Amino acid sequence: MHRRASTHLVTYRGYIAMLVVIKPYRGRSIGNMEVNVNNKLGALALYKQLSFIRAKRLYHYYLNGMGAFRLKLLFPEPLRIL
């Protein structure tokens, strides 16, 4: 029996479980997120490409004892026209 290699691309899906935005900045597409510290080749690499920065290390963040990084995406203050 021969197996033929699949020509379909392998895709991975995920979701963002929670975003936190302080009140004065809500509605401006600004958010924080926490990412597992061991997820260097997946989420951390993706968010780095999207200009997120590591804001804080969170030890024992997940129920299994793993740590996380809190990531932030910073935006410049919008120009105010008087």
One Martini backbone bead per residue (centre of mass of N, CA, C, O) as a GRO file, in nm:
protein
   82
    1MET     BB    1   0.095   0.038   0.024
    2HIS     BB    2   0.044   0.369  -0.070
    3ARG     BB    3   0.146   0.695   0.015
    4ARG     BB    4   0.024   1.015  -0.022
    5ALA     BB    5   0.102   1.324  -0.028
    6SER     BB    6  -0.011   1.606   0.093
    7THR     BB    7  -0.122   1.934  -0.040
    8HIS     BB    8  -0.197   2.040   0.224
    9LEU     BB    9  -0.205   2.278   0.448
   10VAL     BB   10  -0.088   2.352   0.757
   11THR     BB   11  -0.295   2.458   1.028
   12TYR     BB   12  -0.323   2.694   1.295
   13ARG     BB   13  -0.520   2.755   1.585
   14GLY     BB   14  -0.649   3.031   1.781
   15TYR     BB   15  -0.679   3.237   2.082
   16ILE     BB   16  -0.797   3.509   2.263
   17ALA     BB   17  -0.894   3.523   2.595
   18MET     BB   18  -0.768   3.818   2.682
   19LEU     BB   19  -0.834   4.169   2.732
   20VAL     BB   20  -0.670   4.471   2.855
   21VAL     BB   21  -0.824   4.798   2.919
   22ILE     BB   22  -0.809   5.103   3.003
   23LYS     BB   23  -1.051   5.332   3.003
   24PRO     BB   24  -0.914   5.575   2.835
   25TYR     BB   25  -0.838   5.335   2.594
   26ARG     BB   26  -1.097   5.254   2.505
   27GLY     BB   27  -1.153   5.208   2.157
   28ARG     BB   28  -0.818   5.198   2.042
   29SER     BB   29  -0.674   4.918   1.999
   30ILE     BB   30  -0.578   4.828   2.297
   31GLY     BB   31  -0.345   4.578   2.448
   32ASN     BB   32  -0.317   4.292   2.652
   33MET     BB   33  -0.105   3.996   2.702
   34GLU     BB   34  -0.065   3.648   2.769
   35VAL     BB   35   0.238   3.440   2.747
   36ASN     BB   36   0.401   3.171   2.730
   37VAL     BB   37   0.741   3.129   2.788
   38ASN     BB   38   0.760   2.859   2.586
   39ASN     BB   39   0.638   3.030   2.322
   40LYS     BB   40   0.876   3.121   2.109
   41LEU     BB   41   0.778   3.004   1.810
   42GLY     BB   42   0.500   3.134   1.828
   43ALA     BB   43   0.355   3.378   1.980
   44LEU     BB   44   0.609   3.549   2.043
   45ALA     BB   45   0.696   3.581   1.748
   46LEU     BB   46   0.442   3.709   1.641
   47TYR     BB   47   0.422   3.957   1.838
   48LYS     BB   48   0.694   4.075   1.760
   49GLN     BB   49   0.616   4.132   1.461
   50LEU     BB   50   0.366   4.322   1.585
   51SER     BB   51   0.516   4.505   1.828
   52PHE     BB   52   0.534   4.365   2.080
   53ILE     BB   53   0.601   4.380   2.431
   54ARG     BB   54   0.774   4.304   2.717
   55ALA     BB   55   0.653   4.396   3.041
   56LYS     BB   56   0.617   4.108   3.206
   57ARG     BB   57   0.680   3.869   3.450
   58LEU     BB   58   0.478   3.569   3.522
   59TYR     BB   59   0.469   3.374   3.782
   60HIS     BB   60   0.262   3.116   3.795
   61TYR     BB   61   0.006   3.180   3.604
   62TYR     BB   62  -0.065   2.900   3.554
   63LEU     BB   63  -0.207   2.609   3.676
   64ASN     BB   64   0.071   2.443   3.594
   65GLY     BB   65   0.308   2.680   3.674
   66MET     BB   66   0.347   2.851   3.448
   67GLY     BB   67   0.468   3.109   3.282
   68ALA     BB   68   0.454   3.461   3.180
   69PHE     BB   69   0.396   3.718   2.945
   70ARG     BB   70   0.343   4.052   2.927
   71LEU     BB   71   0.189   4.214   2.664
   72LYS     BB   72   0.246   4.508   2.454
   73LEU     BB   73   0.071   4.763   2.265
   74LEU     BB   74   0.193   5.054   2.135
   75PHE     BB   75   0.072   5.389   2.104
   76PRO     BB   76   0.049   5.680   1.989
   77GLU     BB   77  -0.051   5.974   2.031
   78PRO     BB   78  -0.288   6.151   1.916
   79LEU     BB   79  -0.359   6.401   1.725
   80ARG     BB   80  -0.445   6.737   1.809
   81ILE     BB   81  -0.695   6.942   1.697
   82LEU     BB   82  -0.768   7.296   1.746
   0.00000   0.00000   0.00000
